C-alpha cells in the first residue's frame, strides 16, 4: 500500500502540533497527575517538556511563516 506524498507544509504542521501537545502534557502533568510517583517523574522531565513545547511552537510558527510567504 503506497503512502500518498505529503507536502512539507503539512509535515511542519503535524510535527508542530504533536511536539507542542507532548510538551504541554509533560509541563502540565505534575499538577494533574494523581499518583505521587507520576508527579515526580513528570516534574523531573520538565526541561524536556518545555523544550518540546517551544520546538512545537517553532514548527507551527515556521509553517505560518511559510504560508504567509506563499500568499504574497
Secondary structure, DSSP 8 states (H G I E B T S, - for coil): -------HHHHHHHHHHHHHHHHHHHHHHHHH--SHHHHHHHHHTHHHHHHHHHHHHHHHHHHHHHHHHHH-
